[in-house]
Amino acid sequence: MGISIKVVEQALSEITADLDNNEFLLNPFFRIPKPTPECMKKYAFLNYKFSRIRSLFKVFFFIPISLTHILLSFTCSVIFSYQYKEYKTSRDDFQVLILSHAIGQNISPEKSDQFFGFIPNYVSRQSKNVLMLYTNHFIFRYKKNKNKLNMKNDEITRLILPKFLKPNEHLKYFNTCFNQSKKCLYLGLKKMFDDPLKSNLLLEASFLYFSRPTYSNYLMTTRIKMIVATQPLDSLFMTFEGHSYEQHIMNQSLRIRNGLRIILYQHSPITIDQFGIRRFLESNTNAITILVTGRIYQNLFQSMSGTPNYIVFGTYKASLETSRTTSVKSNMTLFSPDGSQSVTREFITLIKYLCVKAPNEIFCLRLHPNLKRNLLILFQLKILSRKNNFILSTLSLHDDLIRSKFLVYRSSAVGIEALKTGTTPLFYGKKGQQDMNPLAITTALYSWCSDAEEILSKILANDVISQPAQQQKIFKNMFSEIDYEKIENIFSQN
């Protein structure tokens, strides 16, 4: 982007402060969780030459566009209303609600949760009736995915959110979004000449109130508010990544049940530019509990806000096959992009180049488990598979790491996990992307490579980092062993 990401993020923060922060976070446009390529796409319009003319042009079509979105959503809600026949439970005595996501291993008989591990099972054993609610990432396969969840066969009740609101809920949705959108539109026009950046952001936000992401946030909030209002809940668990819906759902739930215990779990590593986390903590006034994976994150969060109660709970990643390490490394370099399609394609292009330049080296690509493999990625992998020194990983992460000398990563947690196996992390990112590195907040036990030539140079020179004691120490401070008793201590407090 031509305009600095930090400038855009600061402008968004000031806008939400001027507006009603609690209400307007319904629209995810107002909060940047982390500046990944996917997150930043919706702000690309700021670099257009005639952005204000474009904004004025969209104003004329504001009402017909919003009505079209409503009509389409209403039509789909009628078509997919059958999902609400599956979205039901006979129980009315749930004490704990856990919001997770129906992706990856969660849609399988695997009992552990991809985000919460065995927290739901442990809470259930504390004589708590647990309801797990999953976000829905698929338009179809609703019943099939629900049946897969039921195959876990434990004491936990599991429901997947329907993909659309009930038909009769659309009028309230339209009224809520239209009123907030109208206010953004008015302020955007008012600031058009005094503050062009905020004007453009407000005008764009007004249109995005009728986009799918805002609709999904409204749907999720509506369903959770209904559960909070009708069940004797004492606790609500959510992941903590800095998304706007996390704070919006928390605030809306506490309005209904003032004494509700809010527990957020920082299950994945935090980077310097994870703006959403900072904005959440700086604006939060509620006495909530945040479970963190290591002491480093506890200290980081406390520097942002002293209001929440931070507890070093740990992560299952700390105990995965930690006994299996080796000092013997092959000439293999492991590549681990995050779950975004754009970064995955970028890494595939990088590997293709390196395979030609270093034919005696082995290059292994490990795809993110939540990656949606589109046709372009499948085509690129097909071409890459013809290289004799390329491998597409089918092994466990630990098996990949113990035989790799180098790990090339971007914002993935694998960068941290490489420390426990003595693999040298190579952060691959251009200028301005270094703050996406999860290791940047604490250690210099990695190398930063801004292009393919720098990575090639590190590999051919065998420029490894060998500080096993320091690597293990940093790893444990970021990803500590899980202590489930701390969950019990939380519930023992009044």
Phi, psi and omega per residue, in radians:
M1 nan 2.493 3.084
G2 -1.192 -0.765 3.091
I3 -1.413 2.373 -3.122
S4 -1.018 2.400 3.100
I5 -1.038 -0.678 -3.115
K6 -1.168 -0.584 3.086
V7 -1.163 -0.759 3.116
V8 -1.097 -0.790 -3.118
E9 -1.101 -0.706 3.116
Q10 -1.124 -0.704 3.125
A11 -1.122 -0.719 3.102
L12 -1.103 -0.693 3.125
S13 -1.116 -0.730 3.127
E14 -1.186 -0.623 3.115
I15 -1.128 -0.826 -3.125
T16 -1.173 -0.480 3.073
A17 -1.218 -0.658 3.114
D18 -1.234 -0.627 3.083
L19 -1.464 -3.000 3.033
D20 -1.494 1.771 -3.030
N21 -0.960 -0.697 -3.090
N22 -1.125 -0.682 -3.066
E23 -1.440 -0.758 -2.973
F24 -1.344 -0.160 3.040
L25 -1.256 -0.052 2.971
L26 -0.982 -0.610 3.134
N27 -1.568 1.955 -3.083
P28 -1.136 -0.195 3.107
F29 -1.064 -0.485 -3.054
F30 -1.371 -0.099 3.130
R31 -2.410 2.219 3.067
I32 -1.659 1.880 -3.140
P33 -1.148 -0.818 3.118
K34 -2.771 2.342 -3.017
P35 -1.327 1.038 3.009
T36 -1.318 2.821 3.121
P37 -0.959 -0.688 -3.136
E38 -1.137 -0.730 -3.133
C39 -1.170 -0.578 -3.011
M40 -1.535 -0.114 -3.131
K41 -1.003 -0.697 -3.052
K42 -1.277 -0.111 3.093
Y43 -1.864 0.059 -3.097
A44 -1.108 -0.437 -3.110
F45 -1.069 -0.362 -3.113
L46 -1.126 -0.316 -3.121
N47 -1.664 0.017 3.117
Y48 -1.218 2.570 -3.107
K49 -1.124 -0.689 -3.060
F50 -2.018 0.948 -3.040
S51 -1.112 -0.635 -3.136
R52 -1.244 -0.671 3.077
I53 -1.126 -0.715 3.087
R54 -1.043 -0.753 -3.139
S55 -1.112 -0.769 3.114
L56 -1.092 -0.660 3.119
F57 -1.080 -0.713 -3.131
K58 -1.212 -0.486 3.128
V59 -1.028 -0.701 -3.109
F60 -1.134 -0.431 -3.105
F61 -1.852 0.215 -3.062
F62 -1.026 -0.915 -3.070
I63 -1.162 -0.876 3.131
P64 -1.074 -0.620 3.123
I65 -1.160 -0.789 -3.124
S66 -1.142 -0.709 3.120
L67 -1.151 -0.625 3.096
T68 -1.111 -0.747 3.102
H69 -1.070 -0.774 -3.138
I70 -1.081 -0.780 -3.125
L71 -1.078 -0.764 3.127
L72 -1.117 -0.768 3.138
S73 -1.113 -0.721 3.125
F74 -1.107 -0.768 3.130
T75 -1.057 -0.798 3.125
C76 -1.134 -0.613 3.141
S77 -1.132 -0.595 3.076
V78 -1.202 -0.782 -3.112
I79 -1.108 -0.700 -3.064
F80 -1.777 0.327 -3.128
S81 -1.133 -0.322 3.118
Y82 -1.067 -0.384 -3.120
Q83 -1.122 -0.464 3.139
Y84 -1.265 -0.284 3.042
K85 -1.229 -0.490 3.105
E86 -1.567 -0.377 -3.103
Y87 -1.522 1.388 -3.125
K88 -2.826 2.742 3.066
T89 -2.529 2.585 -3.110
S90 -1.461 -0.177 -3.090
R91 -1.511 2.622 3.081
D92 -2.382 0.532 -3.083
D93 -2.309 0.626 3.126
F94 -1.317 2.345 3.133
Q95 -1.829 -0.385 -3.099
V96 -2.289 2.256 3.051
L97 -1.979 2.251 3.125
I98 -2.113 2.116 3.131
L99 -1.679 2.014 3.122
S100 -2.193 -2.838 -3.021
H101 -2.348 2.294 -3.086
A102 -1.490 1.241 3.092
I103 -2.434 2.854 3.038
G104 0.992 -2.373 -3.061
Q105 -1.209 -0.232 3.118
N106 -1.136 -0.492 3.103
I107 -1.661 1.113 -3.120
S108 -2.825 2.987 3.093
P109 -1.207 -0.149 3.131
E110 -0.960 2.179 -3.028
K111 -1.333 -0.563 3.142
S112 -1.321 2.608 3.130
D113 -1.564 2.483 -3.103
Q114 -1.105 -0.430 -3.089
F115 -1.901 -0.696 -3.062
F116 -1.791 -0.041 -3.111
G117 1.087 -2.245 3.141
F118 -1.776 0.277 3.096
I119 -0.956 -0.844 -3.141
P120 -1.000 -0.715 -3.126
N121 -1.179 -0.693 3.135
Y122 -1.155 -0.763 3.129
V123 -1.083 -0.692 3.130
S124 -1.078 -0.605 3.136
R125 -1.317 -0.137 3.077
Q126 -1.564 0.491 -3.126
S127 1.053 0.641 3.090
K128 -1.963 2.355 3.040
N129 -1.475 2.047 -2.990
V130 -1.889 2.298 3.001
L131 -1.990 2.128 3.062
M132 -1.789 2.166 3.136
L133 -1.941 2.220 -3.054
Y134 -1.936 2.357 2.996
T135 -1.177 2.610 -3.028
N136 -1.854 2.041 -3.099
H137 -1.804 0.161 -3.097
F138 -2.323 2.374 3.083
I139 -1.255 -0.733 -3.127
F140 -1.815 -3.017 3.100
R141 1.113 0.419 -3.077
Y142 -1.068 -0.918 -3.090
K143 -1.164 -0.680 3.129
K144 -1.073 -0.780 3.134
N145 -1.183 -0.639 3.101
K146 -1.118 -0.699 3.106
N147 -1.134 -0.630 3.097
K148 -1.140 -0.668 3.092
L149 -1.110 -0.677 -3.128
N150 -1.202 -0.309 3.121
M151 -1.225 -0.202 3.097
K152 -1.139 -0.472 2.956
N153 0.918 1.018 3.060
D154 -2.313 -2.897 -3.058
E155 -1.477 0.030 -3.069
I156 -1.609 2.341 3.041
T157 -1.520 2.323 -3.080
R158 -2.197 2.331 3.096
L159 -2.319 2.511 3.031
I160 -1.826 2.361 3.095
L161 -1.084 2.325 2.975
P162 -1.044 2.784 -3.052
K163 -1.382 -0.359 -3.093
F164 -2.356 2.800 3.026
L165 -1.128 2.891 2.958
K166 -1.221 2.573 -3.096
P167 -0.904 -0.695 -3.078
N168 -1.355 -0.023 3.136
E169 -1.647 -0.083 -3.041
H170 -1.280 -0.473 3.125
L171 -1.145 -0.762 3.112
K172 -1.171 -0.682 3.089
Y173 -1.044 -0.803 -3.139
F174 -1.100 -0.734 -3.116
N175 -1.118 -0.773 3.133
T176 -1.092 -0.873 -3.080
C177 -1.225 -0.646 -3.118
F178 -1.133 -0.726 -3.132
N179 -1.145 -0.758 3.123
Q180 -1.218 -0.694 3.126
S181 -1.100 -0.725 -3.139
K182 -1.081 -0.688 3.129
K183 -1.165 -0.715 3.103
C184 -1.125 -0.705 -3.136
L185 -1.104 -0.769 -3.137
Y186 -1.103 -0.841 -3.124
L187 -1.170 -0.606 3.116
G188 -1.116 -0.739 3.099
L189 -1.201 -0.633 -3.126
K190 -1.139 -0.597 -3.092
K191 -1.652 0.148 -2.969
M192 -0.999 -0.660 -3.090
F193 -1.820 -0.421 3.137
D194 -1.410 -0.668 -3.086
D195 -2.510 1.421 -3.041
P196 -1.005 -0.656 -3.115
L197 -1.116 -0.905 3.136
K198 -1.138 -0.598 3.100
S199 -1.055 -0.852 -3.141
N200 -1.089 -0.709 3.136
L201 -1.133 -0.753 3.138
L202 -1.150 -0.733 3.134
L203 -1.136 -0.740 3.119
E204 -1.132 -0.706 3.123
A205 -1.081 -0.647 -3.126
S206 -1.090 -0.629 3.120
F207 -1.308 -0.598 -3.058
L208 -1.349 -0.064 3.022
Y209 -1.113 -0.347 -3.130
F210 -1.936 0.500 3.067
S211 -1.679 2.912 -3.133
R212 -1.076 -0.747 3.135
P213 -1.023 -0.729 3.105
T214 -1.186 -0.702 3.094
Y215 -1.031 -0.763 3.141
S216 -1.114 -0.718 3.097
N217 -1.090 -0.729 3.132
Y218 -1.133 -0.762 3.136
L219 -1.062 -0.843 -3.124
M220 -1.071 -0.780 3.128
T221 -1.111 -0.709 3.140
T222 -1.076 -0.798 -3.121
R223 -1.168 -0.708 -3.125
I224 -1.221 -0.695 3.091
K225 -1.047 -0.654 3.113
M226 -1.137 -0.713 3.118
I227 -1.162 -0.779 3.138
V228 -1.066 -0.646 -3.098
A229 -1.339 -0.459 -3.007
T230 -1.911 -0.216 -3.118
Q231 -1.952 2.623 3.127
P232 -1.392 0.970 -3.081
L233 -1.185 2.505 2.945
D234 -2.069 -0.221 -3.094
S235 -2.540 2.507 3.047
L236 -2.243 2.102 3.093
F237 -1.767 2.406 2.992
M238 -2.498 2.775 2.988
T239 -1.282 2.784 -3.106
F240 -2.186 1.760 -3.121
E241 -2.271 -0.079 3.117
G242 1.655 0.245 3.083
H243 -1.294 2.647 -3.094
S244 -1.114 -0.589 -3.073
Y245 -1.150 -0.471 -3.125
E246 -1.075 -0.844 -3.134
Q247 -1.289 -0.627 -3.139
H248 -1.130 -0.802 3.123
I249 -1.129 -0.724 3.121
M250 -1.029 -0.860 -3.102
N251 -1.123 -0.754 -3.141
Q252 -1.147 -0.664 3.139
S253 -1.193 -0.700 -3.137
L254 -1.217 -0.425 3.043
R255 -1.147 -0.607 -3.119
I256 -1.425 -0.768 -3.103
R257 -2.259 1.700 -2.987
N258 -1.068 -0.593 -3.089
G259 -1.589 0.178 -3.094
L260 -1.095 2.292 3.115
R261 -1.437 2.085 3.134
I262 -1.760 2.130 -3.137
I263 -2.170 2.035 3.134
L264 -1.877 2.467 -3.108
Y265 -2.075 2.034 3.051
Q266 -1.435 1.533 -3.004
H267 -1.506 -0.336 -3.082
S268 -2.114 2.800 -3.097
P269 -1.125 2.626 3.141
I270 -1.849 2.419 3.124
T271 -1.898 2.917 -3.083
I272 -1.046 -0.657 -3.066
D273 -1.668 0.414 3.076
Q274 -1.416 1.320 -2.985
F275 -1.012 -0.637 -3.065
G276 -1.045 -0.638 3.103
I277 -1.098 -0.861 -3.115
R278 -1.075 -0.783 -3.109
R279 -1.145 -0.656 3.082
F280 -1.045 -0.908 -3.061
L281 -1.150 -0.686 -3.104
E282 -1.216 -0.504 -3.101
S283 -1.720 -0.197 -3.105
N284 -1.330 2.363 3.095
T285 -2.104 0.083 -3.083
N286 -1.598 2.545 3.111
A287 -1.422 1.529 -3.088
I288 -1.936 2.973 3.089
T289 -1.982 2.311 3.095
I290 -2.117 2.060 3.087
L291 -1.500 2.258 -3.121
V292 -2.068 2.784 -3.069
T293 -1.477 -0.299 -3.123
G294 -2.863 2.917 -3.060
R295 -1.133 -0.539 3.132
I296 -1.036 -0.742 -3.138
Y297 -1.277 -0.563 3.059
Q298 -1.055 -0.803 3.126
N299 -1.148 -0.699 3.140
L300 -1.087 -0.832 -3.115
F301 -1.165 -0.675 3.128
Q302 -1.115 -0.503 3.094
S303 -1.243 -0.349 3.134
M304 -1.592 -0.646 -3.131
S305 -2.831 2.393 3.100
G306 -1.698 0.082 -3.070
T307 -1.232 -0.895 -3.130
P308 -1.226 2.858 3.006
N309 -1.680 1.963 -3.090
Y310 -1.672 2.260 -3.115
I311 -2.201 2.209 3.071
V312 -1.339 1.759 -3.087
F313 -1.672 -0.632 -3.139
G314 1.765 -3.021 -3.118
T315 -2.628 2.616 3.116
Y316 -1.134 -0.344 3.139
K317 -1.145 -0.336 -3.110
A318 -1.311 -0.366 -3.028
S319 -1.982 0.097 -3.116
L320 -1.284 1.820 3.022
E321 0.911 0.693 -3.095
T322 -1.181 -0.361 -3.111
S323 -1.353 -0.325 -3.090
R324 -1.625 1.549 3.085
T325 -2.220 2.825 -3.133
T326 -2.590 2.597 3.077
S327 -1.641 -0.099 -3.132
V328 -1.651 2.014 -3.105
K329 -1.975 2.496 3.068
S330 -1.474 -3.139 3.108
N331 -1.545 0.756 -3.098
M332 -1.867 2.439 3.017
T333 -1.998 2.229 -3.120
L334 -1.693 2.369 3.097
F335 -2.003 2.201 -3.082
S336 -2.319 1.487 3.077
P337 -1.263 2.834 3.057
D338 -1.317 -2.986 -3.029
G339 -1.410 0.081 -3.117
S340 -1.457 2.540 -3.111
Q341 -1.208 -0.679 -3.086
S342 -1.143 -0.750 3.127
V343 -1.186 -0.659 3.103
T344 -1.072 -0.778 3.112
R345 -1.114 -0.659 3.115
E346 -1.093 -0.722 3.139
F347 -1.202 -0.653 3.119
I348 -1.101 -0.744 3.096
T349 -1.082 -0.706 3.109
L350 -1.082 -0.814 -3.121
I351 -1.097 -0.709 3.132
K352 -1.003 -0.740 3.126
Y353 -1.153 -0.795 -3.084
L354 -1.186 -0.594 3.122
C355 -1.042 -0.624 3.131
V356 -1.339 -0.745 -3.056
K357 -1.311 -0.482 -3.108
A358 -2.280 1.292 -3.059
P359 -1.141 -0.335 -3.138
N360 -1.561 -0.090 3.098
E361 -1.688 2.731 3.105
I362 -1.899 2.327 -3.114
F363 -2.113 2.113 -3.052
C364 -2.025 2.237 3.111
L365 -1.812 2.198 3.081
R366 -1.959 1.921 -3.093
L367 -1.371 2.551 3.108
H368 -1.158 2.405 -3.091
P369 -1.076 -0.409 -3.128
N370 -1.718 0.130 -3.130
L371 -1.176 2.308 3.013
K372 -1.569 1.923 -3.046
R373 -1.444 1.727 3.121
N374 -1.410 3.109 -3.058
L375 -1.102 -0.632 -3.131
L376 -1.136 -0.758 3.120
I377 -1.140 -0.747 3.120
L378 -1.077 -0.683 3.119
F379 -1.155 -0.777 3.130
Q380 -1.080 -0.698 3.121
L381 -1.152 -0.637 3.108
K382 -1.086 -0.777 3.113
I383 -1.133 -0.753 -3.093
L384 -1.162 -0.552 -3.097
S385 -1.107 -0.266 3.127
R386 -1.345 -0.242 3.127
K387 -1.344 2.298 -3.094
N388 -1.203 -0.428 -3.103
N389 -1.817 0.427 3.080
F390 -1.994 2.463 3.092
I391 -2.310 2.351 2.965
L392 -1.713 2.019 -2.979
S393 -1.101 2.411 2.991
T394 -2.220 0.089 -3.093
L395 -1.642 3.083 3.061
S396 -1.249 2.800 3.131
L397 -1.039 -0.743 -3.103
H398 -1.111 -0.728 3.124
D399 -1.098 -0.650 3.088
D400 -1.147 -0.751 -3.060
L401 -1.236 -0.692 -3.041
I402 -1.202 -0.345 3.128
R403 -1.824 0.066 -3.109
S404 -1.829 2.365 3.048
K405 -1.358 -0.672 -3.078
F406 -2.205 2.625 2.999
L407 -2.174 2.180 3.045
V408 -1.779 2.166 -3.038
Y409 -2.510 3.005 3.096
R410 -2.167 -1.454 -3.130
S411 -2.083 0.319 -3.062
S412 -1.393 2.623 3.069
A413 -1.154 -0.296 3.141
V414 -1.054 -0.493 3.084
G415 -1.005 -0.660 3.106
I416 -1.312 -0.737 -3.091
E417 -1.148 -0.393 3.102
A418 -1.129 -0.466 -3.091
L419 -1.087 -0.600 -3.047
K420 -1.340 -0.244 -3.136
T421 -1.908 0.045 3.128
G422 1.338 0.255 3.084
T423 -1.412 2.398 -3.097
T424 -1.436 2.043 3.129
P425 -1.354 2.278 3.034
L426 -2.011 1.865 3.110
F427 -1.359 2.169 -3.106
Y428 -1.877 1.904 -3.133
G429 -2.894 2.556 3.139
K430 -1.372 3.040 3.098
K431 -1.015 2.296 -3.091
G432 1.701 -0.217 -3.134
Q433 -1.810 -0.042 -3.051
Q434 -1.112 -0.431 3.138
D435 -1.313 -0.064 3.062
M436 -1.508 -0.054 -3.099
N437 -1.391 2.057 -3.124
P438 -1.160 -0.312 3.125
L439 -1.545 -0.198 -3.038
A440 -1.181 -0.381 -3.067
I441 -1.363 -0.175 -2.984
T442 -2.466 -0.394 -2.916
T443 -2.575 2.760 3.023
A444 -1.852 0.298 -3.092
L445 -1.432 0.774 3.083
Y446 -2.691 2.903 3.042
S447 -2.050 2.470 3.123
W448 -1.769 2.122 3.123
C449 -2.056 2.136 -3.076
S450 -1.633 -0.168 3.107
D451 -2.671 3.065 -3.073
A452 -1.126 -0.613 -3.116
E453 -1.125 -0.658 3.131
E454 -1.189 -0.680 3.083
I455 -1.123 -0.787 3.126
L456 -1.024 -0.736 3.141
S457 -1.092 -0.763 3.131
K458 -1.084 -0.749 -3.085
I459 -1.188 -0.844 -3.100
L460 -1.180 -0.530 3.122
A461 -1.488 -0.048 -3.095
N462 0.923 0.791 -3.043
D463 -1.456 1.267 -3.086
V464 -1.566 2.748 3.047
I465 -1.821 2.082 -3.091
S466 -2.149 1.506 3.066
Q467 -2.364 1.187 -2.984
P468 -0.962 -0.723 -3.113
A469 -1.128 -0.806 3.142
Q470 -1.186 -0.650 3.121
Q471 -1.096 -0.759 3.130
Q472 -1.158 -0.661 -3.139
K473 -1.123 -0.825 3.128
I474 -1.101 -0.751 3.140
F475 -1.005 -0.824 -3.100
K476 -1.171 -0.524 3.098
N477 -1.324 -0.334 3.094
M478 -1.711 -0.705 -3.132
F479 -2.211 1.583 -3.128
S480 -1.581 2.885 3.123
E481 -1.136 2.503 -3.128
I482 -1.192 2.415 3.074
D483 -2.175 1.626 -3.070
Y484 -1.180 -0.361 3.136
E485 -1.086 -0.425 3.133
K486 -1.197 -0.465 3.020
I487 -1.174 -0.753 3.120
E488 -1.079 -0.684 3.128
N489 -1.113 -0.629 3.120
I490 -1.088 -0.785 -3.088
F491 -1.311 -0.333 3.123
S492 -1.378 -0.248 3.135
Q493 -1.485 2.483 3.123
N494 -1.453 nan nan
